[in-house]
Amino acid sequence: MSSPIPVTILSGFLGAGKTTLLRHLLKAEHGLKIAVIENEFSDAGIDTQLLGDEPVQVMTLANGCVCCTIHTDLTKALYLLLERLDSGEIAFDRLVIECTGLADPAPVAQTFFIDEDLRKRYILDGILTLVDAAHAEIHLTQAIAQAQVGFADRLLLSKTDLVDAAHVQALSERLTRINRRAPIRVVEHGKIDLAELLDIRGFNLNADLGAGFSLRPVGKASTADRISSLVLRTDKPLDIDKLSEFMNQLLEEHGKQLLRYKGVLNIAGESRRLVFQGVLKLYGFDWDTEWAPDEARESVIVFIADELPEEKIRAGFEAALL
Ligand SMILES: Nc1nc2c(ncn2[C@@H]2O[C@H](COP(=O)(O)OP(=O)(O)OP(=O)(O)O)[C@@H](O)[C@H]2O)c(=O)[nH]1
C-alpha cells in the first residue's frame, strides 16, 4: 500500500485570499501533483439532491494538478477522489482543502482522525490560516475567525500591501498571543514559497514545537481575545502518573476548549523525552529521542484554548512536578 496522501487544510475568514492562494498553487510550475478541493460541501445534503449524480467535479490541469469542486459532504468527496485515483482516472500525491470563510476547521481536521479507512489513505499535514491584514480587526471580533487562527500550524498574512509596517507588527503580536505555535508568513496576492505550505507535519508526534515557536514573552494585550495561548516550562522532572491524571481531568472538563496543545516533556526516571499533542479531545503521546547527556532537560508545553483555564492548567502542571 502506498504511503498516505498528505492533506493541508486552508482556512481563513471571508475574503482573506484563500482562492487567490489556491489559484496560484494550481497554476505554478512546481512539478507537484496537488489536488485541490474547493469547498462547496455541506452536510445538509440539499446540494447533492440538486446536483444529481455529479457531486464532485474534477478537472486535471496542464501542470498535473487536479481541481476538484465538491457539492457533497467532505467524507464522500474524499472517498470519491480515492476511487478515481485508484482507477487511474486522476493522479495526485497531495491534497489541499479550502474551507469556507465561516467554517471552523476542527470538523474538517477531525475527519482525518475519526474515519479508520480515510486514516489509512490520508494524513493530515497541517492547517494553514490566511489572515487579511487589512480587515483583521473586524474579522477577529468573530469567535470563528479567532478559532481559525488558534487551530493553525501556519498563519499567512495577506493584503499587507494595503497597510503600513506598524500595523503588520501590531497584528503579528496579537496573532502570536492567540497562537504561540504558528509561524507567521506574508503572502503577496497568493504568492508564497511552497515550502511554507506543504510538509509542515503539524500533527506528527515529534519534539518540534513549531518553526515559529519562541519562548520570548509576548507583550500584554490591549485587546482581550477569547482564544489565547499559554506556554509552561520547567526544568524539574514530571511525574508521569500525576501528569496523566491531570491531563485526563483537563480533557474531561475542558477538552472542547483546547484547540491545539503540544508538549515535549522531561519525565522522571526516563531517558527519552515524552511528546504529546492533541486537537480538542483527541490526543496522542509517544516516547521520542533520548535527552543528550549534557542537555538541559526542559519540559515545554503549549496550550491554545478558547477561554483558556489558565489557573487550572498552571496548578495541575505544578502538582505533577517532582
Ligand atoms: N491588495 C491585495 N488584495 C488581495 C491579496 N490577496 C487577495 N486579494 C484580493 O482579495 C479579494 C478576496 O480574495 P479571495 O481569494 O477571493 O478570498 P477568499 O478567502 O477565497 O474569499 P471567500 O471565498 O469569499 O471567503 C480578491 O479581490 C483578491 O484579489 C493581497 O495580498 N493584496
The ligand as a Tripos MOL2 file, in Angstrom:
@<TRIPOS>MOLECULE
LIG
   32    34     1     0     0
SMALL
NO_CHARGES

@<TRIPOS>ATOM
      1 N1         -4.4220   44.0310   -2.0930 N.pl3     1 LIG1
      2 C1         -4.4680   42.7040   -2.0000 C.ar      1 LIG1
      3 N2         -5.5930   42.0550   -2.3520 N.ar      1 LIG1
      4 C2         -5.6180   40.7040   -2.2460 C.ar      1 LIG1
      5 C3         -4.4960   39.9590   -1.7740 C.ar      1 LIG1
      6 N3         -4.8360   38.6490   -1.7630 N.ar      1 LIG1
      7 C4         -6.1180   38.5730   -2.1900 C.ar      1 LIG1
      8 N4         -6.5910   39.8120   -2.5070 N.ar      1 LIG1
      9 C5         -7.9220   40.1830   -3.0250 C.3       1 LIG1
     10 O1         -8.8930   39.9370   -2.0200 O.3       1 LIG1
     11 C6        -10.1490   39.5680   -2.5910 C.3       1 LIG1
     12 C7        -10.6520   38.2810   -1.9470 C.3       1 LIG1
     13 O2         -9.7530   37.2230   -2.2850 O.3       1 LIG1
     14 P1        -10.2070   35.7180   -2.4170 P.3       1 LIG1
     15 O3         -9.0130   34.9280   -2.8080 O.co2     1 LIG1
     16 O4        -11.4260   35.6120   -3.2520 O.co2     1 LIG1
     17 O5        -10.5950   35.4220   -0.9230 O.3       1 LIG1
     18 P2        -11.2840   34.1370   -0.2980 P.3       1 LIG1
     19 O6        -10.6850   33.9380    1.0350 O.co2     1 LIG1
     20 O7        -11.2180   32.9980   -1.2490 O.co2     1 LIG1
     21 O8        -12.7710   34.6460   -0.1920 O.3       1 LIG1
     22 P3        -14.0990   33.8010    0.2290 P.3       1 LIG1
     23 O9        -14.0540   32.5110   -0.5290 O.co2     1 LIG1
     24 O10       -15.2140   34.7080   -0.1870 O.co2     1 LIG1
     25 O11       -14.0610   33.6250    1.7030 O.co2     1 LIG1
     26 C8         -9.8790   39.4380   -4.0940 C.3       1 LIG1
     27 O12       -10.3490   40.6070   -4.7160 O.3       1 LIG1
     28 C9         -8.3610   39.3220   -4.1920 C.3       1 LIG1
     29 O13        -7.8790   39.8310   -5.3970 O.3       1 LIG1
     30 C10        -3.3010   40.6870   -1.4090 C.ar      1 LIG1
     31 O14        -2.2680   40.1370   -0.9720 O.2       1 LIG1
     32 N5         -3.3670   42.0440   -1.5510 N.ar      1 LIG1
@<TRIPOS>BOND
     1     1     2 1
     2     2     3 ar
     3     2    32 ar
     4     3     4 ar
     5     4     5 ar
     6     4     8 ar
     7     5     6 ar
     8     5    30 ar
     9     6     7 ar
    10     7     8 ar
    11     8     9 1
    12     9    10 1
    13     9    28 1
    14    10    11 1
    15    11    12 1
    16    11    26 1
    17    12    13 1
    18    13    14 1
    19    14    15 2
    20    14    16 1
    21    14    17 1
    22    17    18 1
    23    18    19 2
    24    18    20 1
    25    18    21 1
    26    21    22 1
    27    22    23 2
    28    22    24 1
    29    22    25 1
    30    26    27 1
    31    26    28 1
    32    28    29 1
    33    30    31 2
    34    30    32 ar
@<TRIPOS>SUBSTRUCTURE
     1 LIG1         1 GROUP 0 **** ****
